């Protein structure tokens, strides 16, 4: 029981440090950020509106990305399967 709480503490600490410091690697998000920094802010806004559209589209993208990663990456699938058992 004590070992479980030790792992929980380590994972919580790693999350507190890792989540704010890790950088985004998803290509469409990087392209949108690059367009937002460009000299033409109107083009960036139109690209953001096309990609996300509304709240439902934004939620769909954020639920779809991890699912695609899980089923298209053998390593992610095997690690998830191992952790599930």
KELOTOR-715589 format. One record per residue (C-alpha): residue in three letters; x, z, y. Coordinates in steps of 0.001 Angstrom, whole numbers, plus 500000, padded with zeros to 6 digits. Example, Ala and Ser with C-alpha at 12.3 -4.5 7.8 and 13.67 -1.06 7.14 Angstrom:
<romis>
+------+--------+--------+--------+
! rest !   east !     up !  north !
+------+--------+--------+--------+
!  ALA ! 512300 ! 507800 ! 495500 !
!  SER ! 513670 ! 507140 ! 498940 !
+------+--------+--------+--------+
</romis>
This chain:
<romis>
+------+--------+--------+--------+
! rest !   east !     up !  north !
+------+--------+--------+--------+
!  UNK ! 500000 ! 500000 ! 500000 !
!  UNK ! 502834 ! 500846 ! 502402 !
!  UNK ! 504569 ! 497547 ! 501621 !
!  UNK ! 501442 ! 495649 ! 502633 !
!  UNK ! 501369 ! 497327 ! 506052 !
!  UNK ! 505083 ! 496570 ! 506480 !
!  UNK ! 504419 ! 492856 ! 505950 !
!  UNK ! 501452 ! 493055 ! 508290 !
!  UNK ! 503653 ! 494563 ! 511002 !
!  UNK ! 506352 ! 491930 ! 510553 !
!  UNK ! 503803 ! 489101 ! 510710 !
!  UNK ! 502179 ! 490595 ! 513796 !
!  UNK ! 505529 ! 490968 ! 515535 !
!  UNK ! 506534 ! 487404 ! 514628 !
!  UNK ! 503217 ! 486130 ! 515998 !
!  UNK ! 503619 ! 487992 ! 519266 !
!  UNK ! 507067 ! 486494 ! 519755 !
!  UNK ! 506538 ! 483043 ! 518230 !
!  UNK ! 503197 ! 481881 ! 519594 !
!  UNK ! 504100 ! 482042 ! 523299 !
!  UNK ! 507618 ! 480641 ! 522779 !
!  UNK ! 506970 ! 477746 ! 520366 !
!  UNK ! 506571 ! 474315 ! 521927 !
!  UNK ! 503840 ! 471783 ! 521172 !
!  UNK ! 504887 ! 468933 ! 518858 !
!  UNK ! 501607 ! 466999 ! 518503 !
!  UNK ! 502207 ! 463527 ! 519987 !
!  UNK ! 498833 ! 462974 ! 521741 !
!  UNK ! 499120 ! 466339 ! 523495 !
!  UNK ! 502672 ! 465546 ! 524593 !
!  UNK ! 501537 ! 462172 ! 525971 !
!  UNK ! 498740 ! 463839 ! 527931 !
!  UNK ! 501151 ! 466377 ! 529418 !
!  UNK ! 503547 ! 463587 ! 530359 !
!  UNK ! 500736 ! 461638 ! 532020 !
!  UNK ! 499671 ! 464766 ! 533905 !
!  UNK ! 503201 ! 465086 ! 535350 !
!  UNK ! 503311 ! 461428 ! 536363 !
!  UNK ! 502987 ! 460181 ! 539915 !
!  UNK ! 499403 ! 458945 ! 539355 !
!  UNK ! 497148 ! 461998 ! 538826 !
!  UNK ! 493984 ! 459844 ! 538629 !
!  UNK ! 495340 ! 458039 ! 535572 !
!  UNK ! 496153 ! 461374 ! 533948 !
!  UNK ! 492642 ! 462715 ! 534587 !
!  UNK ! 491011 ! 459609 ! 533132 !
!  UNK ! 493215 ! 459888 ! 530042 !
!  UNK ! 492300 ! 463559 ! 529617 !
!  UNK ! 488600 ! 462795 ! 529926 !
!  UNK ! 488822 ! 459963 ! 527395 !
!  UNK ! 490679 ! 462034 ! 524836 !
!  UNK ! 488627 ! 465244 ! 525052 !
!  UNK ! 485412 ! 464147 ! 526681 !
!  UNK ! 483314 ! 467264 ! 526249 !
!  UNK ! 483494 ! 470682 ! 524635 !
!  UNK ! 482311 ! 469401 ! 521248 !
!  UNK ! 485055 ! 466739 ! 521214 !
!  UNK ! 487654 ! 469309 ! 522158 !
!  UNK ! 486539 ! 471656 ! 519375 !
!  UNK ! 486449 ! 468791 ! 516863 !
!  UNK ! 490066 ! 467854 ! 517648 !
!  UNK ! 491222 ! 471468 ! 517340 !
!  UNK ! 489522 ! 471923 ! 513967 !
!  UNK ! 490604 ! 468533 ! 512654 !
!  UNK ! 494350 ! 468869 ! 513330 !
!  UNK ! 495061 ! 471806 ! 510965 !
!  UNK ! 492923 ! 470245 ! 508228 !
!  UNK ! 494834 ! 466970 ! 508442 !
!  UNK ! 498141 ! 468845 ! 508371 !
!  UNK ! 497034 ! 470845 ! 505318 !
!  UNK ! 495991 ! 467848 ! 503229 !
!  UNK ! 498629 ! 465320 ! 504321 !
!  UNK ! 501658 ! 467590 ! 504039 !
!  UNK ! 502578 ! 468540 ! 500485 !
!  UNK ! 504704 ! 471463 ! 501670 !
!  UNK ! 501891 ! 472957 ! 503773 !
!  UNK ! 499437 ! 472482 ! 500909 !
!  UNK ! 501716 ! 474125 ! 498343 !
!  UNK ! 502497 ! 477074 ! 500624 !
!  UNK ! 498813 ! 477545 ! 501404 !
!  UNK ! 497946 ! 477386 ! 497715 !
!  UNK ! 500669 ! 479887 ! 496901 !
!  UNK ! 499469 ! 482290 ! 499604 !
!  UNK ! 495864 ! 481933 ! 498403 !
!  UNK ! 496817 ! 483074 ! 494921 !
+------+--------+--------+--------+
</romis>
